[in-house]
């Protein structure tokens, strides 16, 4: 398994923190068509749906199209809420929806006065997968909607080790540029993958929104005398529907040989994935 670097990707990425994604594998259209819309199509009939962080209301409208009896559109941003209000007043009869202009973690059961929601759908996954608040949002909603069903269901980051090819596409053959690439690997969480070798699998971080379980830690010992890349392959799933969403990475060096490491998402925001040396932790 070898990892490569693409010139177009690092140029605009030098400001990002550790663990930042620099390889967005799939865009918004892909997440809608591959995962969110098919899952909604299966789970909207005769249901009351929350479109969480609704934006222009695409997902809520899709739920109505596939049999939802009512949709709550929740949108915090005032400008986007204004657009949403104009769109929905033209798209749907008044008895099919309610607009809520509120922060998600300020929502309560009183906001849902047209019937208890059955299904919650959202696009709250960002460049680091967990960094748009999905863990905390689902936890808050489950506190007063104990039977609600979340779409998407699981976030998983699989971790692998692999060798690095610094010769592609280094141009010209400039040692300074090579060192810059190494810096991007080491400090900025760069990962460009070709394939993932099951033999180099280290473990997974896994969040299940419907079960409300979060296995938020992978530990491993590094036993190599060369440079390798620790890569996190982030995956969003719902039932068998899968979107390979993004990759994260950190450079491992010969100096790390014999050390133990832990990878986890920081708490309480889960904004950054972090890698720490735990060699001396008992």
C-alpha positions as CSV (number, residue, x, y, z in Angstrom):
1,X,0.0,0.0,0.0
2,X,1.5,3.3,-1.1
3,X,0.4,6.9,-0.7
4,X,0.8,9.6,-3.2
5,X,0.7,13.4,-3.2
6,X,-1.1,15.7,-5.6
7,X,0.2,19.2,-6.2
8,X,-3.3,20.8,-6.5
9,X,-4.3,19.6,-3.1
10,X,-1.6,20.9,-0.8
11,X,-1.3,24.4,-2.3
12,X,-4.5,25.7,-0.5
13,X,-4.2,23.7,2.6
14,X,-1.3,25.0,4.7
15,X,-3.5,26.7,7.3
16,X,-5.4,23.7,8.4
17,X,-4.9,22.0,11.9
18,X,-3.8,18.5,12.6
19,X,-5.8,15.7,11.1
20,X,-7.5,18.0,8.5
21,X,-8.8,16.3,5.4
22,X,-7.0,17.3,2.2
23,X,-8.7,14.7,0.0
24,X,-12.4,15.1,-0.2
25,X,-13.4,12.0,-2.0
26,X,-17.0,12.7,-2.6
27,X,-19.0,16.0,-2.8
28,X,-22.4,17.1,-1.7
29,X,-24.2,15.5,-4.7
30,X,-22.6,12.2,-4.0
31,X,-23.7,12.2,-0.3
32,X,-27.3,13.0,-1.3
33,X,-27.6,10.5,-4.2
34,X,-25.5,7.7,-2.8
35,X,-26.7,7.6,0.8
36,X,-29.2,10.2,2.2
37,X,-31.9,10.2,-0.4
38,X,-32.0,6.3,-0.7
39,X,-32.2,6.0,3.1
40,X,-35.0,8.7,3.2
41,X,-36.9,7.0,0.4
42,X,-37.0,3.8,2.6
43,X,-38.0,5.5,5.8
44,X,-40.3,8.5,5.0
45,X,-43.7,6.9,4.3
46,X,-46.3,8.1,6.8
47,X,-43.5,9.5,9.0
48,X,-42.9,12.8,10.7
49,X,-39.4,14.0,9.7
50,X,-36.9,16.5,11.0
51,X,-34.7,18.1,8.3
52,X,-31.9,19.1,10.7
53,X,-29.7,22.0,9.4
54,X,-32.1,22.2,6.5
55,X,-30.4,24.8,4.3
56,X,-32.7,25.1,1.3
57,X,-34.7,22.1,2.4
58,X,-33.7,19.6,-0.2
59,X,-33.9,16.6,2.2
60,X,-37.2,17.6,3.7
61,X,-38.8,18.1,0.3
62,X,-37.5,14.7,-0.7
63,X,-39.1,13.1,2.4
64,X,-42.5,14.7,1.5
65,X,-42.1,13.4,-2.1
66,X,-41.7,9.9,-0.7
67,X,-44.6,9.9,1.6
68,X,-43.7,11.8,4.8
69,X,-46.8,13.3,6.3
70,X,-45.1,16.3,7.9
71,X,-41.6,17.8,8.0
72,X,-39.9,20.1,10.6
73,X,-37.3,22.2,8.9
74,X,-34.6,23.3,11.4
75,X,-32.2,26.0,10.3
76,X,-30.2,28.3,12.6
77,X,-28.6,30.7,10.1
78,X,-30.9,33.8,9.7
79,X,-30.1,34.4,6.0
80,X,-30.6,30.8,5.1
81,X,-33.8,30.7,7.2
82,X,-35.1,33.6,5.2
83,X,-34.4,31.7,1.9
84,X,-35.9,28.5,3.3
85,X,-39.1,30.4,4.3
86,X,-39.5,31.8,0.8
87,X,-38.9,28.4,-0.8
88,X,-41.2,26.4,1.4
89,X,-44.1,28.8,1.2
90,X,-44.1,28.2,-2.5
91,X,-43.4,24.5,-2.5
92,X,-45.6,23.0,0.3
93,X,-49.1,23.5,1.7
94,X,-48.9,25.1,5.2
95,X,-50.2,21.9,6.9
96,X,-47.2,19.8,5.7
97,X,-44.3,21.7,7.4
98,X,-43.1,23.9,10.2
99,X,-40.0,26.1,10.1
100,X,-37.8,26.4,13.2
101,X,-35.1,29.1,13.4
102,X,-33.2,27.8,16.4
103,X,-29.8,26.4,17.5
104,X,-30.1,22.6,17.5
105,X,-28.9,22.3,21.1
106,X,-31.6,24.7,22.2
107,X,-34.4,22.6,20.7
108,X,-37.0,21.0,23.1
109,X,-40.1,18.8,22.7
110,X,-42.2,22.0,22.7
111,X,-40.8,22.9,19.3
112,X,-42.4,19.9,17.8
113,X,-46.0,20.7,18.4
114,X,-47.4,19.2,15.1
115,X,-46.6,15.6,16.1
116,X,-43.6,13.7,17.6
117,X,-40.9,13.2,15.0
118,X,-40.1,9.7,13.8
119,X,-37.1,10.3,11.6
120,X,-34.2,12.8,11.8
121,X,-32.1,13.4,8.6
122,X,-29.1,15.7,8.3
123,X,-25.9,16.4,6.4
124,X,-23.8,17.2,9.5
125,X,-20.5,15.6,8.5
126,X,-17.6,17.8,7.6
127,X,-14.0,17.5,6.4
128,X,-12.9,15.7,9.6
129,X,-16.2,13.6,9.5
130,X,-17.3,14.4,13.1
131,X,-16.5,18.1,13.0
132,X,-20.0,19.5,12.3
133,X,-21.5,18.4,15.6
134,X,-23.4,15.2,14.7
135,X,-22.5,13.3,17.9
136,X,-23.7,16.1,20.2
137,X,-26.8,16.9,18.1
138,X,-28.0,13.4,18.0
139,X,-27.4,13.0,21.8
140,X,-29.4,16.1,22.5
141,X,-32.3,15.1,20.3
142,X,-32.4,11.6,21.7
143,X,-32.7,13.1,25.3
144,X,-36.3,14.1,24.5
145,X,-37.1,12.0,21.4
146,X,-36.2,8.6,22.7
147,X,-37.6,6.7,19.7
148,X,-36.4,8.9,16.8
149,X,-34.5,7.3,14.0
150,X,-31.3,9.0,12.7
151,X,-30.2,9.1,9.0
152,X,-27.2,8.6,8.5
153,X,-26.7,5.9,11.1
154,X,-23.0,5.3,11.5
155,X,-19.7,7.2,11.1
156,X,-16.6,5.0,11.0
157,X,-12.9,5.8,10.6
158,X,-10.7,2.8,9.7
159,X,-7.0,3.2,10.4
160,X,-4.2,1.7,8.4
161,X,-0.4,2.0,8.0
162,X,1.2,2.2,4.6
163,X,4.4,3.3,2.9
164,X,4.8,6.6,1.2
165,X,6.0,7.4,-2.3
166,X,7.6,10.9,-2.2
167,X,8.6,10.7,-5.9
168,X,5.0,11.3,-7.3
169,X,4.5,13.9,-8.5
170,X,7.5,15.8,-7.3
171,X,8.5,18.4,-9.9
172,X,11.1,19.5,-10.4
173,X,13.3,17.1,-8.4
174,X,13.7,19.6,-5.7
175,X,14.6,18.6,-2.1
176,X,12.9,21.6,-0.7
177,X,9.6,20.6,-2.2
178,X,10.1,17.0,-0.9
179,X,10.6,18.5,2.6
180,X,7.5,20.6,2.2
181,X,5.5,17.4,1.4
182,X,6.9,15.7,4.4
183,X,5.8,18.7,6.5
184,X,2.3,18.4,5.1
185,X,2.2,14.7,6.1
186,X,3.6,15.3,9.5
187,X,1.8,18.5,10.5
188,X,-1.3,18.8,8.5
189,X,-2.8,15.3,8.4
190,X,-2.3,14.9,4.7
191,X,-3.4,11.6,3.2
192,X,-3.8,10.7,-0.5
193,X,-4.7,7.0,-0.8
194,X,-4.4,4.5,-3.6
195,X,-5.6,1.4,-1.8
196,X,-6.1,0.1,1.7
197,X,-4.4,-3.2,2.6
198,X,-6.4,-5.3,5.1
199,X,-3.2,-6.7,6.5
200,X,-2.2,-3.2,7.7
201,X,-5.6,-2.5,9.5
202,X,-5.1,-1.2,13.0
203,X,-8.7,-0.6,14.2
204,X,-11.7,1.7,13.9
205,X,-13.4,4.6,15.6
206,X,-17.1,4.0,15.3
207,X,-20.2,6.1,16.2
208,X,-23.7,4.7,15.9
209,X,-26.3,7.4,16.1
210,X,-29.3,5.1,16.6
211,X,-27.6,3.0,19.3
212,X,-25.9,6.1,20.7
213,X,-22.6,4.3,21.1
214,X,-19.2,5.8,20.4
215,X,-16.0,3.7,20.3
216,X,-13.7,6.7,20.2
217,X,-10.2,5.3,20.4
218,X,-7.6,3.3,18.5
219,X,-4.3,2.3,20.1
220,X,-1.3,0.7,18.3
221,X,2.4,0.2,18.6
222,X,4.7,1.4,15.9
223,X,7.4,-1.2,15.0
224,X,8.9,0.2,11.8
225,X,12.3,1.6,11.1
226,X,11.1,3.7,8.2
227,X,8.6,6.4,7.4
228,X,5.0,5.3,7.0
229,X,1.7,7.0,6.8
230,X,-1.0,6.4,9.4
231,X,-4.3,6.8,7.5
232,X,-7.9,7.1,8.6
233,X,-10.4,6.1,6.0
234,X,-13.7,7.8,6.9
235,X,-17.0,6.1,6.0
236,X,-20.6,7.1,6.4
237,X,-23.2,4.3,6.4
238,X,-26.9,3.6,6.6
239,X,-27.8,0.0,6.5
240,X,-25.9,-1.3,3.5
241,X,-25.6,2.2,1.9
242,X,-22.1,3.4,2.1
243,X,-20.2,6.6,1.2
244,X,-16.4,6.6,1.4
245,X,-16.2,10.1,2.5
246,X,-12.7,11.4,3.3
247,X,-9.1,10.4,4.4
248,X,-7.0,11.7,7.2
249,X,-3.3,11.0,7.9
250,X,-0.2,11.5,9.9
251,X,3.5,10.8,9.2
252,X,5.2,8.1,11.3
253,X,9.0,8.0,11.4
254,X,11.8,5.8,12.5
255,X,11.9,7.9,15.7
256,X,8.5,6.5,16.6
257,X,9.7,2.9,16.5
258,X,8.8,1.1,19.8
259,X,6.3,3.8,20.8
260,X,2.6,3.3,21.6
261,X,0.0,5.7,20.1
262,X,-3.6,6.6,20.7
263,X,-5.9,8.1,18.0
264,X,-9.2,9.7,19.1
265,X,-11.5,12.6,18.4
266,X,-11.3,15.4,20.9
267,X,-14.0,15.9,23.5
268,X,-16.5,17.5,23.8
269,X,-16.7,18.9,20.3
270,X,-15.1,16.0,18.4
271,X,-13.8,18.7,16.1
272,X,-10.2,17.3,15.5
273,X,-8.9,13.8,15.3
274,X,-5.7,13.6,17.4
275,X,-2.7,11.3,17.6
276,X,-0.8,11.2,20.9
277,X,2.2,9.3,22.1
278,X,1.2,7.1,25.0
279,X,4.4,5.1,25.4
280,X,4.8,6.0,29.1
281,X,1.1,5.8,29.9
282,X,0.3,2.9,32.3
